[in-house]
C-alpha cells in the first residue's frame, strides 16, 4: 500500500507531466486567442480557458481548467515530496513556493472569477453590474417592483398575482428584432410592425438580447391584445388598471457593488478620416461611503478597486460600456511575488556567505 502510494506520488510529481502540459497549455492559449475573431472574447474564454473539457466535434480534449489543475497538482506534489528542506535550500524553496502560489492564484482566478458589464450614462451614478447573458422579467407596479422572475425560470402560460390576464406564448432566448410582414391582427400599436426571431448568439455578449411575446386580456378593448418586450427595449409595454400603471420589462440580472461610479465624461477617438474607433476614455468619479475621488479608464489602462477591475469595453451612444471582472484570487500574485523576492534575497545572502 505504501509502495503503491509512493509510486503514484512519484509519477504525479514527475517532470514529464509538466514537460507535456506546458506546451499543450501554450497551444490552448494561441488557439483561444485567435478564435476570438470568430467566437468573441466571452465565447473563447468559456470554450478554451474556463472549461474542463474542449469538445472538437465528438472528441474531448483537456480544457484550460483541467491543464491548470494538473500543473498545479504536479508542482504541489513535487514541492512537498521532492524538496530538500535545509537552511541552505530555504531560498530556493521560497522561490518554488512563490511559483506554486502563482499557479494556485491562476487556477483560483479561472474558477472563482466573475464577469459582468456596466453601462454608464453621462452624469449618472450607478452602483450595480449587469450580467452578460442572464436576464430577469420584471413587472413594475407604478415605480415599485411587483414581480422579478429569472428568465431561465419562465414558462409559457399565465403569470400569477396580476389584476389582469398576461399570457406568455413565446420565449426568445437569443433574439433578433425584425419587421413583421404578416399576422398583424391582434397586435397592438407599434407591435404590429416588429417581431422577435431566434438567432445565433452574437460575438459580443453585451449585444445578447432575450425577449417574450405575450397576450393581455381582461382589461378593455383598447389595451387587450398581443405585445412583446425585450432586453433594453426603450418603450416597454404599460397597462393602466384603475390608478395603477403596470410595466413589463426585461433587464439584465443586476449585482450590487459596494461602491458607485459616475460617468463625468466619455471620449471616443477615431482614426483620421474614418469612423473606426482608435480608443475610448471614460472619466469617472468613485463614491465609496464618505470618499469621492476621480478615476480615468482607457482601453489599455483599466481601473482596479476593491477586488474589481473595470476595463473599457465599448460604447452605446453617449454611454460608456465597461467590462467588470471580480477576481477573488487577485491577492495571490502579490503574495507570490513577495515570496519569490524573499527567496532570491535569502539565496543571494547565502551565496555571499559561502564565498566568504
Secondary structure, 3 states (H helix, E strand, C coil): CHHHHHHHHHHHCCHHHHHHHHHHHHHHHHHHHHCHHHHHHHHHHHHHHCCCEEEECCEEEECHHHHHHHHHHHHHHHHHHHCCCCCCCHHHHHHHHHHHHHHHHHHHHHHHCEEEEEEECECCEEEEEEEEEEEEEEEEECCEEEEEEEHHHCCCEECCCCCCEEEEEEEECCEEEEECCCCCCCECHHHHCEEEEECCCCCCHHHCCCEEEEEEECCCCCCCEEEEEECCCCCCCEEEECCEEEEEEEEEEEEEEEEEEEEEEEEEEECCCCCCEEEEEEEEEEEECCEEEEEEEECCECEEECCEEEEEEEEECCEEEEEEEECCCCHHHHHHHHHHHHHHHHHHHHHHHHHC
